[in-house]
Amino acid sequence: MKEIKDLKLMQKSKVIELDEKTLKAEVVSTSKKLYELEMKKQLNELKQTHLIKALRRHIAMLKTIAGSKGFNIS
């Protein structure tokens, strides 16, 4: 079973140091993980629904940092 630490999310201090290309790749990969978890939830295969909230917040953090740096990531 997955835990939040098993999702391998980057810490905020490391995200701040990323360039635009790497930051965009991180948003895309995290969005894919979120999509997979949402599909598992719809099929009632996901028992740990708290992981969805953690991923949503991580994506929001990534996009906020990108916006503060002036990157255009949507």
N, C-alpha and C positions, 0 to 999 in steps of 0.2 A: 504494500500500500504506500502511496505517496504521501509525504509530509511536505510542509512548506519548505523545509531545508532541502528536500530532494528535488525541488523545482529548479534549483541552481540559479536563483535570481541574483543579479549583481547588486552590490551594495552602493549606496548613494555616492560615497566618496570616489568609487571607481568609475561610476557613470559620468560624473562631472568632468573627468579627464578625457573622455572619448571624443573622437572627431565626428563629423556629420555622417559619414558613410557607415561607420561602425555603430553609431547610435541608431541609425535607421534600420540596420540589420538586426539589432537587438529588439527594436519595436516589432519588426515583422516576425521574428522567431517567437517572441512572447505572445503575440497575437495568435499565432498558429497553435501554441499550447492552450491558450484560452478557448479557442474554437473547439479543439479536441475535447477539453473538459466539459464544455457546454453540451456537446453532442452526447457524451457519455451520460451526462445528467438527464438529458431528454429520454435516453433509453433506459434509465434507472440502473445504470451500471456504476455510477459514481456515488460512493458512500460518504466521501469527504467533500461536501459542497463548500466548505470554507476556503478551499483552494481557489475557487473562482473569484472570490472577493480579493484575495491576495494578489492574483494576477492582474485584476482590473486596476488595483491601486498601483501596482508596479508600472503598468503601461502609462497610467496618468503621471507618475513621477518622471518617467522617461520623456514624455511629451512636454512636461513643464520645463524640464532642464533644457530640452532642445529649443523651446520657445525663448527661454531666457538667454540662450546663446545666439539667437537670431537665425537658427536653422529652420527650414521649412519642411517639417515632417507631419504628414497627415495620416 
